[in-house]
Amino acid sequence: MQILGVIPARLGSTRLPRKPLQLLGGVPLVVRVMEHVRLFELVDRLVVATDASEVAEVVAARGVEVVMTGPCQTGTERVRAVACAPSFAPYPVVINFQGDEPFLPREAAEGALRQVVQCGNDVGTAAVPLLNGDMGDRNRVKVEVTPEGRAQSFFRDERAGSTERLWQHLGIYAYTREALARWVDAQPDPQELGEGLEQLRAMALGLSIGVATLASVHSRAVDTVADLSRAEAHWRMALEATS
């Protein structure tokens, strides 16, 4: 089965301006992400989707395919803009590697794909155990997982519930082509707009979202200046460990 990998990269982030071009270990964040994803060797074709020529130039210089898109409201919308192009029609499964996850574990991508390709879900994603303090941090998206391994809800604010069912959501999605089209073509759900979580639209549509749950690993999205500082510290520690 042919798999298309897309890294959406939006320059106009509000919490961390010019996020894809922020430096991590002296290299733009989007480059760190795409180099990391390349090592997975899980996709048949990898592209970066952006509406910014500055990002496109940086990516193209590193030998990764770039697709320029128009303005998009969400990362999934940007992924769909790529997937619906005629040249990408042969790929029945699309995986969205978010451009702010430079330490995403390979197991997360494998698990998300497995939820679609083997388990038959419309969408696949991944999660790790919540760390101390994460439940009260609105920047950490949480997911409640059913005993059958599917997402029951996504949320930002603190919520009571079984710790066995509440996880930290990772920024990774695999979709069937049909599910991706339904997701993007639908109107935003009111709860999605209130929470600022686009995956709530998929849930409102009744799409099944399988969740691969992983052991505790370091995988922090870079959403804020503080996140970038933590990522830089983690990068240096990892570099020292291998030197």
Stockholm file with secondary structure:
# STOCKHOLM 1.0

chainA/1-243         MQILGVIPARLGSTRLPRKPLQLLGGVPLVVRVMEHVRLFELVDRLVVATDASEVAEVVAARGVEVVMTGPCQTGTERVRAVACAPSFAPYPVVINFQGDEPFLPREAAEGALRQVVQCGNDVGTAAVPLLNGDMGDRNRVKVEVTPEGRAQSFFRDERAGSTERLWQHLGIYAYTREALARWVDAQPDPQELGEGLEQLRAMALGLSIGVATLASVHSRAVDTVADLSRAEAHWRMALEATS
#=GR chainA/1-243 SS CCEEEEEEECSCCSSSTTGGGSEETTEEHHHHHHHHHHHHCCCSEEEEEESCHHHHHHHHHTTCEEEECCCCSSHHHHHHHHHTSGGGTTCSEEEEECTTCTTCCHHHHHHHHHHHHTTCCSEEEEEEECCTTTTTCTTSCEEEECTTSBEEEEESSCCCCCTTTEEEEEEEEEEEHHHHHHHHHSCCCHHHHHHTCTHHHHHHTTCCEEEEECCSCCCCCCCSHHHHHHHHHHHHHHHHHHC
#=GC SS_cons         CCEEEEEEECSCCSSSTTGGGSEETTEEHHHHHHHHHHHHCCCSEEEEEESCHHHHHHHHHTTCEEEECCCCSSHHHHHHHHHTSGGGTTCSEEEEECTTCTTCCHHHHHHHHHHHHTTCCSEEEEEEECCTTTTTCTTSCEEEECTTSBEEEEESSCCCCCTTTEEEEEEEEEEEHHHHHHHHHSCCCHHHHHHTCTHHHHHHTTCCEEEEECCSCCCCCCCSHHHHHHHHHHHHHHHHHHC
//
